Amino acid sequence: MTEDLDAPVVLISGGVGLTPMMSMLQNLVEKDYSHPITWLHGCRSRKVHAFKAELDEITKVNEQVSQHIFYDLLTAADEQEGVLEGFLDINKIASLPQFPGTRYYVCGPSAFIQKQFKDLVAKGIEKESILFEEFGPSLLQLN
């Protein structure tokens, strides 16, 4: 992943979509990636926020990594930590990197990806800079 990157990275995950993103983040951190890495994540609540402790630790010890979290259900502690309420909305992130070459990786359920892709393009992000992978609950229904 890092061989062809020489710009900021934005990782955008919804629900269990953060699972593959963790590997990407760990890879970048292990290679001392020098550009800003911004993680945006949305899920129902702190109770279902997988890898929360690991992400908090990575953010704490790596100054180039920042995170913005959205929960459907906020507690007072969440609000104190700066967690935002509702569905992940990139328009609520003033510090979202928009430098030339920035790569945006989106991972989550289909509807989540569609919204993030649409919002990124509306912000002027080139479609070629947005990479995505569906990862979430299956829509397959078996009888």
PEVENUR-V15727 format. One record per residue. RES is the residue in one small letter. OMEGA is omega in degrees with one decimal (none if undefined). Layout:
BEGIN
((RES;OMEGA) (RES;OMEGA))
END
This chain:
BEGIN
((m;-172.9) (t;-175.5) (e;-177.0) (d;-179.3) (l;174.5) (d;-176.8) (a;177.0) (p;179.7) (v;175.0) (v;178.1) (l;-176.6) (i;-176.7) (s;176.0) (g;178.1) (g;-178.3) (v;176.8) (g;178.4) (l;-177.0) (t;178.0) (p;179.6) (m;178.3) (m;179.2) (s;178.9) (m;-180.0) (l;179.7) (q;178.2) (n;-179.5) (l;-178.5) (v;179.5) (e;-179.6) (k;-180.0) (d;179.0) (y;-170.4) (s;-178.9) (h;177.2) (p;175.4) (i;-178.6) (t;179.5) (w;173.7) (l;-178.6) (h;175.6) (g;174.4) (c;-173.8) (r;-176.1) (s;176.6) (r;-177.3) (k;-178.5) (v;-180.0) (h;-179.6) (a;176.9) (f;-177.1) (k;-178.4) (a;179.7) (e;179.3) (l;177.8) (d;-179.7) (e;178.8) (i;179.4) (t;-178.2) (k;-174.0) (v;179.9) (n;-173.6) (e;179.7) (q;-178.3) (v;174.0) (s;179.1) (q;175.8) (h;-173.2) (i;176.5) (f;173.8) (y;173.2) (d;-177.3) (l;-178.0) (l;169.3) (t;177.0) (a;178.5) (a;178.3) (d;-179.8) (e;178.6) (q;-180.0) (e;178.9) (g;176.5) (v;-180.0) (l;-176.4) (e;173.9) (g;179.6) (f;-179.5) (l;-177.5) (d;-177.6) (i;179.6) (n;177.8) (k;-178.7) (i;-178.6) (a;-175.3) (s;-180.0) (l;-178.2) (p;176.4) (q;178.6) (f;176.4) (p;177.5) (g;179.4) (t;177.2) (r;179.9) (y;178.9) (y;-177.0) (v;-179.5) (c;179.7) (g;177.7) (p;-175.5) (s;-178.1) (a;178.0) (f;-179.8) (i;-179.0) (q;-179.9) (k;-177.7) (q;179.1) (f;-179.5) (k;-179.3) (d;178.2) (l;179.1) (v;178.7) (a;177.4) (k;178.3) (g;178.1) (i;178.8) (e;-178.6) (k;-178.2) (e;-179.4) (s;-176.8) (i;177.1) (l;-176.4) (f;178.6) (e;177.9) (e;179.9) (f;-178.8) (g;-178.5) (p;179.0) (s;175.7) (l;-179.6) (l;177.1) (q;179.1) (l;178.5) (n;none))
END
